[in-house]
Amino acid sequence: MTHGNDSGKTVDMKILVVDECSQVSEALNDLISLQAIPLEVVSCCSLAQAKQQLEESTQGLFLAVVSHTLPDAPAGEAVEWTLAQGVPTLVSGDCADGERYQSLLELGATDVIATELDGYIPTAVELVHRLYRNRFVRVLLAHSSDEERARLRGWLARYCYVVVEAADPEQALELIRTQPDIRLLIADHRVPDMDALALVQTIRGVLDKPELVIMAMVANSNESLAAQFIHSGTSDFLSSSLSYTQLQTRVIQNLNASELQRKARQAASIDPLTGACNRCVLFEKGEQLLQRAAQMEAPVTLAMVELSQFKQINACWGYDGGDAALKAVADHLRSYLRRFLVARIGGDEFCVLLEGLDHSQAQQLLTRVCSSIPVTLGQEEVQLSLSIGLAEYQQGNLSELVAEAESELRQLKEQASEPIA
């Protein structure tokens, strides 16, 4: 039985659920609808039905969630079958028997979900969601041993991570420089020619990668070295004799903590309505930008942008209409001026820092891209217009530049002349 995807997105991958209980499939479909994940759940109640469903091809099969005990597969035959097809497999079953749990992991199962515990279905759903997100998580293994890298690579691949490898520190640093989407580094302290502590310090200091999760592998008995890693900026450390379960648990804990930190930073730096940077980010990054421009003797122009009809829109279409108009302005500015810093600083006012452009160049660019912005309010198509005050940086700080652009904007509105001054 196939359950459709109602998210509106193109379905490009499938999850096979083989279980007499329909609750797992139903919970997964709820998750897919809620998170708008482009996945399709293929639900079967027996091994025979699963084979029939997939007899043509396993193409596009991202994951299997399989009950260990089925009427026609009472001893885990369904698990063996999905693993033989090369499909990452989550196993659900009674795990009171520790030997069964260990044997399933040794067989190659991604993980085992204990059905005897309360709340095992939400646990299964969250694990599926984590595995789906892992497909976009790039992990760098820095280890001098080919054999050890192969072991860790295989373990990480079972959890659907994208794995890249480095045999020495120079290669690791080059990969981090050239692949900014690397989210996690696992580095062995025995990397030759450069100790891993120096590698961590270089990454944290010279490369300025505060969001990169770094996990160091150290010998079990070397507590002093583990402490040094933590003090040097390592997120966590791993025992060199760790097990598969220990690796996956620690990696997930660190990635989850990193995601929470990223969301907290984003909440503190992004305007929640429009998605543009907020005033704090404008002044933090803007001051740095002005200092850089002064050192390079490069022009910078600040544009103070205001939505001309904001009061009328709120009067005609209410606050929802005003919000829609502000979002349209922000989307337009970020789309057409994507290489510049765009921030909402309050109400209907936005700031754009146009690095590398003088007053004349900025005026030409903004006249071209900001003449009219379409938005649907209610059932009506409305053309939004903007008033823009410009100030080219000469000296001083960002606050003075903002005040100058605001003054230009006020004069423009008083004179009711051209839309950009």
C-alpha positions in Angstrom: 0.0 0.0 0.0 1.4 3.4 -1.0 0.6 6.6 0.9 0.7 9.8 -1.1 2.6 12.9 -0.3 0.4 16.0 0.1 3.2 18.5 0.6 3.0 19.8 -2.9 6.7 19.0 -3.5 7.9 16.5 -6.0 8.5 13.1 -4.4 12.0 11.9 -5.2 12.6 9.2 -2.6 10.7 6.5 -0.8 10.6 4.9 2.7 9.6 1.2 2.9 7.8 0.3 6.1 7.4 -3.4 6.6 5.3 -3.9 9.8 2.0 -5.5 10.7 1.2 -2.3 12.8 0.1 0.6 10.6 0.9 3.2 13.3 4.5 3.7 12.1 3.4 4.4 8.5 0.7 6.8 9.7 3.1 8.7 12.0 5.7 9.0 9.2 3.0 10.4 6.8 2.1 13.0 9.5 5.8 14.0 9.7 6.1 14.2 5.9 3.0 16.4 5.7 4.1 18.6 8.6 7.7 19.2 7.5 6.9 19.2 3.7 9.5 16.5 3.1 9.6 15.1 -0.4 9.2 11.4 0.6 6.7 8.7 -0.1 5.8 6.0 2.4 5.4 2.5 0.9 3.7 0.4 3.6 3.7 -3.4 3.6 2.5 -5.9 6.3 4.7 -8.9 5.3 8.0 -9.8 3.6 6.1 -11.2 0.6 4.3 -8.0 0.1 7.5 -6.0 0.4 9.2 -8.1 -2.2 6.2 -7.8 -4.5 6.2 -4.0 -4.1 9.9 -3.7 -5.0 10.4 -6.6 -7.3 11.1 -4.3 -10.2 13.6 -1.9 -8.6 14.8 -0.4 -5.4 15.6 2.8 -7.1 14.7 5.9 -5.0 14.4 3.8 -1.9 16.0 6.0 0.8 15.3 3.8 3.9 13.5 0.8 5.2 11.8 0.5 8.6 11.4 -3.2 9.2 9.8 -5.2 12.0 12.2 -8.0 13.2 9.3 -10.4 13.6 6.7 -10.8 10.8 4.2 -13.7 10.2 6.2 -14.8 7.1 9.6 -13.7 8.5 9.7 -14.6 12.2 13.5 -14.6 12.6 14.5 -11.4 11.0 14.5 -12.6 7.4 12.9 -9.3 6.2 15.8 -7.4 7.8 18.3 -9.6 6.0 16.4 -9.1 2.7 16.4 -5.3 2.8 20.1 -5.2 3.8 20.9 -7.5 1.0 19.2 -5.0 -1.4 21.7 -2.4 -0.1 18.9 -0.4 1.6 19.7 1.4 5.0 17.5 -0.4 7.5 16.0 0.6 10.8 14.8 -2.5 12.8 11.9 -2.4 15.2 11.6 -5.2 17.7 12.0 -6.4 21.3 15.5 -5.5 22.3 15.4 -6.9 25.9 17.8 -9.5 24.5 21.1 -7.6 24.2 22.6 -10.3 21.9 19.8 -9.7 19.3 20.5 -6.0 19.4 24.2 -6.4 18.9 23.7 -9.1 16.2 21.5 -6.8 14.2 24.0 -4.0 14.3 26.8 -6.4 13.2 24.5 -7.5 10.4 24.5 -3.9 9.1 21.3 -2.4 10.5 21.4 1.4 10.8 19.8 1.2 14.2 17.4 -0.8 16.3 14.3 0.7 17.9 13.1 -1.0 21.1 9.3 -1.6 20.7 9.0 -2.6 24.4 9.6 0.9 25.4 6.9 3.6 25.7 7.0 6.1 22.9 8.9 4.0 20.5 6.9 5.3 17.5 7.8 9.0 18.0 11.4 7.8 18.5 11.2 6.0 15.2 9.7 9.0 13.4 12.4 11.4 14.8 15.1 9.0 13.8 13.8 8.8 10.2 13.7 12.6 10.2 17.3 12.8 11.5 18.5 10.3 8.8 16.8 12.3 6.1 18.5 15.5 7.3 21.8 13.6 7.5 21.8 13.3 3.7 22.7 17.0 3.7 25.4 16.8 6.4 28.9 16.6 5.1 31.4 14.9 7.5 35.2 15.1 7.2 37.3 12.2 8.5 40.9 13.2 9.2 42.8 10.1 10.0 46.2 8.7 9.0 45.1 5.1 8.9 43.3 3.9 5.7 41.8 1.0 7.7 40.4 3.2 10.4 39.0 5.7 7.9 37.3 2.8 6.1 35.7 1.6 9.3 34.4 5.0 10.4 33.3 5.8 6.8 31.2 2.7 6.7 29.6 3.4 10.1 28.8 7.0 9.1 27.4 6.0 5.7 25.0 3.7 7.5 23.5 6.8 9.1 23.3 8.5 5.7 26.0 11.1 6.2 28.0 12.4 3.2 31.6 11.5 4.1 34.8 13.1 2.7 38.3 12.0 3.9 41.7 13.4 4.6 44.9 11.5 5.3 46.9 14.5 6.5 46.2 17.9 8.1 47.1 19.9 5.0 44.4 18.0 3.0 41.9 18.4 5.9 42.5 22.2 6.0 42.2 22.5 2.2 38.9 20.6 2.2 37.5 22.8 5.0 38.6 25.9 3.0 37.1 24.7 -0.3 34.0 22.9 1.0 32.2 25.4 3.3 29.2 23.0 3.8 31.3 20.6 5.9 29.4 20.5 9.2 31.5 18.0 11.2 35.2 17.1 11.5 36.4 13.9 13.2 40.1 14.1 13.7 42.5 11.5 15.2 45.1 12.9 17.5 47.8 10.8 15.8 47.6 12.7 12.5 51.3 12.9 11.4 53.4 16.0 10.9 51.0 18.2 12.8 49.2 17.4 16.1 45.5 17.6 16.1 45.5 20.3 18.7 47.2 22.6 16.3 44.8 21.5 13.6 41.8 22.5 15.8 43.5 25.8 16.8 44.1 26.6 13.1 40.5 25.9 12.2 39.0 27.9 15.1 41.5 30.8 14.8 42.9 31.3 11.3 39.9 29.9 9.3 37.3 31.4 11.7 34.9 28.4 11.6 32.9 28.7 14.9 30.0 26.7 13.6 32.0 23.6 12.5 31.5 20.7 15.0 34.9 19.2 15.8 35.3 15.8 17.5 38.7 14.5 18.4 39.6 10.8 18.8 42.0 10.2 21.7 43.2 7.1 23.6 40.9 6.0 26.5 43.4 6.7 29.2 44.6 10.1 28.0 42.2 12.4 30.0 44.8 15.2 30.0 44.8 15.3 26.2 41.0 15.2 26.0 40.9 18.2 28.3 43.4 20.1 26.1 41.2 19.4 23.0 38.2 20.8 24.8 40.0 24.0 25.8 41.3 24.4 22.3 37.8 24.6 20.8 36.9 21.0 20.2 33.2 20.3 20.6 33.7 16.8 22.0 36.1 13.9 22.0 35.7 10.2 21.1 37.6 7.2 22.4 39.8 5.6 19.8 38.2 2.2 20.8 34.6 3.5 20.4 31.7 1.3 19.3 29.3 1.9 16.4 26.5 3.0 18.9 28.8 5.3 20.8 29.9 7.1 17.5 26.3 7.6 16.3 25.0 8.8 19.6 27.8 11.3 20.2 27.6 12.6 16.6 23.9 13.1 16.8 24.1 14.8 20.2 26.7 17.3 18.8 24.9 18.0 15.6 21.6 18.5 17.4 23.3 21.0 19.8 24.9 22.7 16.8 21.6 23.1 15.1 20.0 24.6 18.2 22.8 27.1 18.5 22.5 28.0 14.8 18.7 28.5 15.3 19.4 30.7 18.3 21.9 32.8 16.4 19.5 33.1 13.5 16.7 34.2 15.8 18.9 36.9 17.2 20.1 38.1 13.8 17.1 37.7 11.4 14.0 39.8 11.2 11.3 37.1 11.8 8.7 38.7 9.4 10.8 39.3 6.3 13.8 37.0 6.7 16.2 40.0 6.1 19.0 40.8 8.6 18.0 42.9 11.6 19.3 46.1 12.9 21.9 44.4 15.1 23.5 42.6 12.2 23.5 45.7 10.1 25.5 47.6 12.6 27.8 44.7 13.5 28.6 43.7 9.9 28.3 47.3 8.6 31.0 48.7 10.8 33.3 45.9 9.6 32.4 46.6 6.0 33.2 50.3 6.4 36.5 49.6 8.0 37.4 47.3 5.1 36.3 49.8 2.5 38.4 52.5 4.2 41.5 50.3 4.2 41.0 49.4 0.5 39.9 53.0 -0.5 36.8 51.5 -2.0 33.4 53.2 -2.3 30.4 52.3 -0.1 26.9 53.7 -0.4 24.1 53.2 2.0 20.5 53.2 0.8 17.6 53.9 3.2 14.6 52.3 1.6 11.0 53.0 2.6 7.7 51.5 1.3 5.8 54.6 0.0 2.2 53.3 0.4 2.6 51.5 3.7 0.0 53.4 5.7 -2.5 53.2 2.8 -1.9 49.4 2.5 -2.6 48.9 6.2 -5.7 51.0 6.0 -7.1 49.1 2.9 -5.9 45.5 3.6 -5.2 45.5 7.3 -2.0 44.4 9.0 -1.9 41.1 7.0 -1.7 43.2 3.9 1.0 45.3 5.4 3.0 42.2 6.3 2.6 40.8 2.8 3.9 44.1 1.3 6.9 44.2 3.6 7.8 40.5 2.8 7.5 41.4 -0.9 9.9 44.3 -0.6 12.4 42.2 1.4 12.2 39.3 -1.1 12.7 41.7 -4.0 15.7 43.5 -2.4 17.4 40.2 -1.4 16.8 38.7 -4.8 18.1 41.6 -6.9 20.7 42.8 -4.5 21.9 39.5 -3.2 25.6 40.3 -3.0 24.8 43.3 -0.7 23.8 43.4 2.9 20.0 44.0 3.2 18.5 44.7 6.6 15.1 45.7 8.0 15.7 48.3 10.6 12.1 48.9 11.7 8.6 49.5 10.5 8.6 49.9 6.7 12.3 50.9 6.5 15.1 48.8 5.1 18.8 49.5 4.7 21.1 48.3 1.9 24.9 48.6 2.2 26.2 48.7 -1.4 29.8 47.8 -1.1 31.9 48.9 -4.1 29.4 51.4 -5.5 29.6 55.1 -5.3 26.5 57.4 -5.1 26.0 57.6 -8.9 26.4 53.8 -9.4 24.1 53.0 -6.5 21.4 55.4 -7.9 21.6 53.8 -11.3 21.3 50.2 -9.9 18.4 51.0 -7.6 16.5 53.0 -10.3 16.7 49.9 -12.5 15.7 47.2 -10.0 13.4 49.0 -7.5 11.1 51.0 -9.8 8.1 48.8 -9.1 7.4 45.6 -7.0 4.3 43.5 -7.7 2.4 42.0 -4.8 -1.1 40.4 -4.4 -3.1 41.9 -1.6 -6.4 40.2 -1.1 -7.6 39.5 -4.7 -5.9 42.6 -6.2 -2.5 42.9 -7.9 -0.7 46.0 -6.5 2.4 47.7 -7.6 4.5 48.8 -4.7 6.7 51.9 -4.9 9.8 52.7 -2.9 11.4 56.0 -1.7 15.1 55.7 -1.3 17.7 58.1 0.3 21.4 57.5 -0.5 24.5 58.5 1.3 28.0 57.7 0.2 30.6 56.9 2.9 33.3 59.5 3.3 34.3 59.2 7.0 32.8 58.6 10.4 30.8 55.6 11.5 27.7 53.7 10.3 25.3 55.6 12.6 26.3 58.8 10.9 26.0 57.3 7.5 22.5 56.0 8.4 21.5 59.5 9.7 22.7 61.1 6.4 20.7 58.7 4.3 17.6 59.3 6.5 18.0 63.0 6.0 18.2 62.5 2.2 15.0 60.4 2.4 13.1 63.0 4.4 14.1 65.7 1.9 13.0 63.5 -0.9 9.5 63.0 0.7 9.1 66.6 1.5 9.9 67.6 -2.1 7.8 64.8 -3.5 10.3 64.6 -6.3 12.3 61.7 -7.8 11.9 58.4 -5.9 15.7 58.1 -5.3 17.9 60.9 -3.9 
